[in-house]
Amino acid sequence: MACPDALEASDLLIVGGGTAGLSAGVAAAQAGGRVTILEAGDSLGGTLFLSAGQMSAAGTRLQHALGIDDSPEAHVEDIMRISADTANPTIVGLAARHAAEMYDWLESCGFSAAPACPVVGIDHEPYSRRRFVWGEDGGRSILKVLMAQLGPHLRSRRVATFLGTRVTRLLTEGPAVVGAECESGGVTVRHLARATLLTTGGYTANVAMTEKLTGYEQPAVMSWAGAQGDGLRMAMDVGGRARGRENVVTRFGAILESDAKPSRAIATFESYPERRAPWEIYVNAAGRRFMREDEPGIGSRSRALQDQPRQRCWIIFDQTILDTASPGIRGWTRAQMMAAFDGHAMFARADSLQALALACGLDGEALQSTVARYNASQQRGADAAFGRVHMPAPIMTGPFYAIRQQAFATTSSVGLAVDGELRVIDLADRPIPGLYAAGEILGAAALMGRSFCGGMMLTPALTFGRLLGRTLARPAA
Ligand SMILES: Cc1cc2nc3c(=O)[nH]c(=O)nc-3n(C[C@H](O)[C@H](O)[C@H](O)COP(=O)(O)OP(=O)(O)OC[C@H]3O[C@@H](n4cnc5c(N)ncnc54)[C@H](O)[C@@H]3O)c2cc1C
């Protein structure tokens, strides 16, 4: 539907029809409210189209049925442990206390967890209990349920959705937010509501904003195109503030298509040692190793690369490793790798380490001495520098190979400051009347600190959407 050229009024105005927005829309309609959802894209769903759909909730019916003893308190404890107390305990506590109710509701509406679930962890630091779940079709499994629940409310017009409608600014009366202005088909329209909920997602598709907010380069965009940071910007325009810059964390990385900015990832070198233990070494721009390459923790691996110049490293190996180890690039055959060494800018091959360094723009002497030290450790069977355990072969038989791997952000660490009721707060921590936020707009730093906690983006997005939808959409008395 195109945005109407008229002023609309509803109980709840939801800006962004993705994960949190749809969850809020369904809950608000079920609570009897009249709801408007404004969505910039051509479809509802947002990041659910890309997301792996992994959630974590403690005390669910699924866990009870399997005899798993769990509680929100244990969930919070795990998150604070994994994040080394860098997550926001108020926000984490709110999510953990309500997550099981949200998850049970999803299941009651037809969602089912993949047969292996729940697990303590996969690709993330393990939790202390089996509470990590996902559907067979990732984020789309969740989207299917949300859309089925929204359907009747769309038909009854309790919920009005406007696609292709990008909200550009919030409307205020004094200190209060009373609605939003949007652009649709070249027309500017204002929507008024008793409460406005920002569920516009993150900012990582907006390179300039990511770099400004985080202080780190954003060389590649792998997020939902709608993650432009609009909600954060609009809230800051009416007095809101960002937080979490000190806890920015980037992903261990990917191999980029090119140095164009933004680029895209063409492949990922396997960095999870439980899937493929490394034979290679990683060196930074100075030609030095900087981490234990078989480091088991995703958070530690990510932070190690993030702390290197330009958040990049070169994966170094030799002909023996190429011939002996399984291909290191996820999903690639050896033939694909060899083709890349024939000309791709992120791949280099040379007969000597000195020449390899030159091809990569690294210091040749530094690379040679790094490899010599690693080989000596490998012979001794002990890596005194970093404590690496898996060292099956030295790097000594040319030709030598290098692949450049680059960190970047897929989720937004910095987020909008809210209080314990998810009200957007100003510089003096006072709530801005009428303005609420849920989802990635709150920032990963609030939910997971400077770490990765399984399911702790999606679960809070769905949970907070549901909580706010229920409370904000109650029709005026
Ligand atoms: C590849 C990938 C895998 C992931 N896997 C997981 C996982 O397994 N587990 C997990 O916990 N997290 C995961 N995440 C993160 C998680 O999926 C997201 O944080 C979450 O889905 C975001 O929900 P949201 O509602 O905040 O934003 P979104 O779902 O992105 O929705 C925001 C919506 O707002 C719209 N919008 C933006 N600006 C405007 C505007 N100005 N006007 C109107 N509409 C606007 C957007 O178009 C979008 O539809 C993953 C992320 C990615 C990219």
The ligand as a Gaussian input file, in Angstrom:
#p B3LYP/6-31G(d) Opt

LIG

0 1
 C       23.703000     -12.557000       8.343000
 C       23.155000     -12.299000       9.712000
 C       22.904000     -13.372000      10.569000
 C       22.410000     -13.131000      11.844000
 N       22.144000     -14.186000      12.645000
 C       21.690000     -13.969000      13.906000
 C       21.376000     -15.055000      14.779000
 O       21.430000     -16.212000      14.389000
 N       20.965000     -14.764000      16.044000
 C       20.846000     -13.485000      16.504000
 O       20.513000     -13.287000      17.673000
 N       21.097000     -12.440000      15.684000
 C       21.481000     -12.656000      14.411000
 N       21.703000     -11.596000      13.575000
 C       21.291000     -10.273000      14.032000
 C       19.760000     -10.162000      14.076000
 O       19.181000     -10.912000      13.020000
 C       19.338000      -8.697000      13.960000
 O       19.992000      -7.948000      14.956000
 C       17.831000      -8.520000      14.129000
 O       17.126000      -9.330000      13.219000
 C       17.488000      -7.057000      13.911000
 O       16.119000      -6.879000      14.131000
 P       15.522000      -5.404000      14.041000
 O       14.054000      -5.515000      14.149000
 O       16.212000      -4.520000      14.978000
 O       15.928000      -4.907000      12.587000
 P       15.476000      -5.453000      11.186000
 O       14.940000      -6.827000      11.265000
 O       16.586000      -5.201000      10.238000
 O       14.252000      -4.505000      10.810000
 C       14.415000      -3.121000      10.646000
 C       13.439000      -2.675000       9.589000
 O       13.328000      -1.252000       9.605000
 C       13.296000      -0.778000       8.280000
 N       13.715000       0.617000       8.292000
 C       14.957000       1.106000       8.492000
 N       14.942000       2.453000       8.448000
 C       13.656000       2.826000       8.225000
 C       13.002000       4.088000       8.077000
 N       13.673000       5.242000       8.144000
 N       11.669000       4.120000       7.844000
 C       10.959000       2.942000       7.756000
 N       11.541000       1.723000       7.875000
 C       12.869000       1.663000       8.117000
 C       14.238000      -1.720000       7.542000
 O       13.992000      -1.687000       6.150000
 C       13.909000      -3.051000       8.184000
 O       12.862000      -3.726000       7.510000
 C       22.171000     -11.807000      12.289000
 C       22.417000     -10.740000      11.437000
 C       22.899000     -10.972000      10.151000
 C       23.129000      -9.800000       9.232000

